[in-house]
Amino acid sequence: MTRIHFTALLVSASVAATSSTAISVAAAQTENQPCGGFRLSEGQVITERAIAASFPLSDDSKACLGAIARAVAERPYIRSLTVAARLPADRRTDGKGLAIARAAKEVMTEAGVDPRRLSIVAPAIGHGQAAGLFLVYREGRRNRRVARVLETTGAIRIGPLRDAMRKARKGDIAVVYDYLESKADSSCLLLLADGSLVLVGQKTRLRLGPIELTEDYKRHVQVELFAGELHTVASLGKGGVRFEINTRTAVAGVRGTTFRTAVDRGDITRVETLEGAVELARAGATADSEGQSVTVEAEFGSLVDQGQPPIQPRRLLLAPAIASPRLGTFAAPPALRWRAVAGAVAYRVELARDARFSVERSQWREQTTNATIRSAGPTGRRLGTGKWFWRVMAIDADGFIGLPSKIYAFEVRP
């Protein structure tokens, strides 16, 4: 069974060694930002306005420390953060410096930083130094591979920081805690270190987490899904694998299962199981939380809204029957036609160069039971010559995507 925790995290690897050299991260520097804006660079947190070292802390200092803490919490490879309260000698008596630093640590802990990553000091002010609160950090080297990019279509970006990503290419390696983002009419296929395949849909943002061994020596794979859709074929592997996708509202777990996971309409998490079973739980629910999880069997779907338990699984709409083309060679791209499905309000059409729908992939919605390929997809791009595969799925009124039709292929040869 697969357990889906919707707060997705797809990862695999441990973090080793440390380094004091940081990747620069710029924050918006405006007067409306805490501290007037800040950035993390070369092991230092640099603020536009000084953080006053007073006790109790001012509201401005608390707001600044909270903003920095949230930035640090989003960067798990930052291994430690030190808060230094620099005070003149006449104010360092009776532990005042440490008390101020300790208050700053409490603010940052409440904002999401693991207290084990925080330390405090109250050093004397050196020559040319100013009084105030100052922060330095150390990074961990992220050298464990967790995924490889097998195919890309359109604009795909990948990298350690959301504001410092690069264009992803076929063959690229992703390491623990890398972000990956796809734009409109874009997709990519990932091969995870455990052998699972993840097809990343358009307008999707995720972060890869570690692949670890559990107490019973089973692999634990995690993926964090912020927005968009994933189509996952989870590998059972030797000894079993616990595959989890986490979102802000839910957690889904699977073993040897094929399923779709999506975050849309705000923070609604949707799961559609095609093979096997998925355990879908509200984010934060414990194992003994009654009514906070459901088992989504094959050909069923469920969803979780913010703060709510999952709805009872419902049967997915039937697969549409394809009318034409089922094969053949055409001088121009043919019209796609299929039979209506009871309960459908729209249809998703998928088109690609391969039967895995990962090469030059395109998908779009149709309100009727036919589509003109020449204007298919958000980009309206024309179809190239050669072989193409296609399939259709029905969509119900609540947004659940039904079972896929059979896959058919045709060729365009002018």
N, C-alpha and C positions, 0 to 999 in steps of 0.2 A: 504494500500500500504506500502511496505517496502522501506525504504531509506537506501541505502548502501553507506557509505562514506568510500572510501578505504584508510584507515589509521587505521584499525580496533582496537576496544577497547571493550572488553566484561567485564563488571563490574557490581557491584551493591552496593555500600555501602558507608557510610560516614566515615571519619576518625575522631576518638575521642581521646581526651587527648594527652599529649605529654610526651616524655621521653628523657633524655639526654644520654641514653645507646644505642650505635649504633652497628649494625652488621658490622664486619670487612670486608672490601672489598679491596683486593690487586690488585694493578695495576702493569704492567710489569716494573721492575726496571732496566732500561738500560740507558746508557749515551745518547741514541738517543731519549728517552722519555722526554717530558716536565718535568722540575724539577728533572730530573734523575729518574722519577717514583714517584708515590704517592699512598697513601691508605687512606680510610675513616675508622676510628676506634675509638670507644668509644667517639663519639662526636667531634673528632678532625680530620682535614685534615693534614696528616703527609707527608711531602715532603722530598725526599732524598737530595735535594739542597735547600738552603734558597731562598725565594722570596724577591728580593731586594726592599726596600721601597724608591723609587726615583721618582722624578717628572721632566719631564714626565716619565711614566713607560718605562722600557726597552723592547725590542722585546722579550727577554727571559721571562720576567715577564708576558707579555701579553699572550705568548703561554702557559705558565704554568696555568695561571688563566682561560684561555679558555678551556683547557683540564679538569680542575677541574669542571668548570661550566657545561660542557657536561655530566660529570659523575653524578653531582647533578641533572641535568634536567631529567635524566633517572630514578631517584628514587623519585617519587612523595610523598612518605611518609616522606621525609625530609621536615619538616615544615618551618624551618628558618635557615638562614646562616648568620653569622656575620663576617665581614672583619675588622680585627684590624691592624692598622698601628702603629707599635711601633717605636718611634724615640727617640734619646737622647733629654734631656731637651732643649738644645740650638737650636734644630731644630723643636721643637713643637710650636714655636711662630708663630704668624700671620696665624694660621690655616693650616700650611703645612701638618700636619699629616692627618687631615680630607680631604684635597685636594687629597692626595695620595690614601686614602681609597675610596674616591668618584670616582676617576679614575678607580680603581680596580673594583668597583661595575658596572661601565659602561661597562667594558670589559666583565664581567660575564653576564650582561643583554643581550648584543649583542650575546653572545654565547648560549642563550636559557633559562637562569634562570629568572623566574618571579621576577620582581623588588620588588614585595610585600613580597617576601621571604627573601630579602636581607636587612641587616642593616650595618651601619659602626660606628666604634669608633676609637679614637686615644689615647690609654692609655699611661701612663708613663711607662718606662721600669723598671720592678721590679728587685730585687736582683737575679742575676744569669740568667737573661733573655737577649736575643739577639735582636738587631734591625732587622726590616724586616716586611713583611706582613704575618699575621697568620689568619687562618680561623677555626671557630668552628661552629657546627650545632646542631640542635635539631630535634628529630624524632617524628612522630605521631604514636600512637598505631593503628595498622590495625586489628581491631577485628570484622569487619562485614563480614559475609559469603556471597559469591556470587555464588558459584557453588559447586557441589559434584561430585566426580568421580564415575560413575556407573559401568564402565567396563574398563579394560586395556588389551592390547595385546602388547607384546614385551617391548621395553625400552621406558618408559615415565618418564619424570622428571618434577618436579614442585617446585616453591619456590619464595621468594620475590626478589631475584637477579639472573641475568643470570649466574653469576659465583658462585652462592651458592644455587644450586638446589638439591633436594633429589629425590629418586625414588618414583614415585607415585604408590599408591595401591588402589584397589577398596574400596570405602567408604571414601577416603580422602576428606577433606574440603579445598576449595580454597577461599582465601579472596581477597579483593580489591587490585588490582595492582600485583597480583601474575603472574609470568611467567609460561608457560607450553610448553614443547618441546617433540616432538616424533622423534624417529630415524627411519632408514629404516625398512620397514616391521613391523611397529608399529602403533598403533592407540589407541584412547580411546574415551569413550562416557561420556559427561558432562551433568548434569542436572543443569540448571541455576536457580537462585532464583526466577525468574519470571515464571518458568515452561517450558521454552524452552529447547530443546535438541540440542546439538552440537556434531556431530561426527567429531573428529579431525583425519585427515588423516596422512599418513606417511610423515616424513621429514617436519614437521610443527612446527612453533614457533609463539606463540601468548601471549598476555597479557590481563588479565581480568580487566575491568574498573568498575566504580560504577553503581548501579541500582538506579536511582533517580526519583523523581516526577517532571514532567514538569509543566509549568504555568497553563495548563488546566487539571492538576491532572492525567496525563497519565504516566505510567512507561516508563522510558528511559533506555534501556539496551545498553551497548557499549562493543565492543570487538576490540582489536587491533591485526591485523594479519600482521606479518612480512614476513612469507614465508610459503609455503605449501598450504593445502586445508582444508576447513571446509564444512561440509554438515549440514545445519541448518534447524530445524523445529521450527520456531518462534511461541511462544504462543501468541494468541490474548488476552487472559485474560479478566477479567472484567474491563471495562472502557477503554480498548485499551492499546497497548504497542508500543512504537517506538523502534525498534531493529536496531542498527547501527553496521556495521562492517567497520572499518577504515583501510586503508593501506596507504603507502606512496604516492600513485597516485590517490586514489579514495575513495569515501564514498558510501556505499550501505545501504539503509534503507528499513525495511519491517514490515508489520503487518499481522500476521496470514499466513505466507508464508513458502514454502519449497524451498530452493535454495542452490546452491553450490557456494562457493567463493574460488578463488585460486590466489596466487601470484607466478608467475614463469617467466622464461626467463628474469631475472633481476627484474625490478619493474613493469612488466605488471600485471594488476589486471583483472581477468576474472570472470564473473558472468553467471551462467546458472540457470534460473528460472524453477522449476518443477511445482509449484502450486502458484497461487496468482500473485503478481506483485512486482517488485523491482525497486526503483528509484536509478539509478547509476549516480553519479556526479564526476567530476574531483575534486581532493583534492584542497581545497582552494576556490572553486567556491561559489559564493553567490547565494541567492535565485533568484536574478534578472539577473544573468549571462546568457545571451542568448547562446544557443547551447552548454552549458557546462554540460548538464545532459540529460539522456534519461530514459524512462520507459521500463523496460524489462518485458514483459508479460510472462505468462506461456508458456513453450516449446520454448522459445527464449533465446539467449545469447548475451552478449556484452562484450567489454573489454576496458580498459583505459591504455594507455602507458604514460610514464613520460612526463608531460607538455602538453599532448594532451587531447582533449575532448573525451568522449566515442564514439565508433563507433556505427552506427545505428544497432539496434538489428537484429540478423539473426536467422532464424529458426534452431533449433537443429536437428541433425540427428535422424531418426526414431529408435524406440526400436528394437533390433534384435529379431527374432523369434527363440526360443530355439528348437533344434532338439532332443537332448538327453544328459543326462537322465532327464526325467521329474519327475520321482520317482522310487522307487524300492530299492532292497537290493542287494549288491554286495560283493563278497568275496574279491575283491581288488578294489582300487579307480578306478572309470570308467573314460574314456576319455570324455571331455565336448565338445559338438558340437552345433553350431548355424548357422543360415542362414546369408549370406552376406547382408550388407546394402549399398545401393548406396551412393557414396561419402565418404565412410570410408577409412582411410589410416591405421587404427589399431583398436584394441578393448581392452577395459578394462574388465578384469574378476575379480569378487569379490566372495570370499568364506568365510563362517563363520559358527559358531555353531548356530546362531539365525537369525531370519528374519530381525532384525534391523542391522545386519552386524556389531556387536560390540564385540562379544565374539570370541576369537581366529581368528580374522579377518585377511585375507590376500588379496592383490590385485596385479595384474600385467598386463602387456600389451602383446598382441599377434598380430602378423601380419596376421595370417591366421584365419580361422573360426573353429579352434579346439584347445584344450589344454590338455596336459597330467598333471593331478593333481600331480602325484608323484614328478614332478620337478617344481611345481608351486611356484611362488614368488621369491623374491630376495635371500632368505635364502635356497631355494631348499629343504625345510623341507618336510618330508613325512606326509601323512594324517593319523590321528588317527582313530580308530574305532568309531562308533556311527553315529549320524545324522548330515548332513551338508546341508547348504543352499547355493545356488549360483545364480548369475545373470551376465548379460553382457551389456556393453554400447559401442556404436560406437564412434570413435574419428575422427574428420575431420582434414583437412590439417592445420588449424590454431590452433589446440589444443583444440577446444571446445568438451566437452564430451556430448554425446547425451542422449536421454531418456533411462531410464533403462528398460531392458526386464522384463518379468514376473519372479517372484522368484520361483524356484523349489527346491525340497529337495530330497536327497537320503541317504541311510544308507550303512555303510561299516561294514559287519559282517563276519569275516573270518570263 
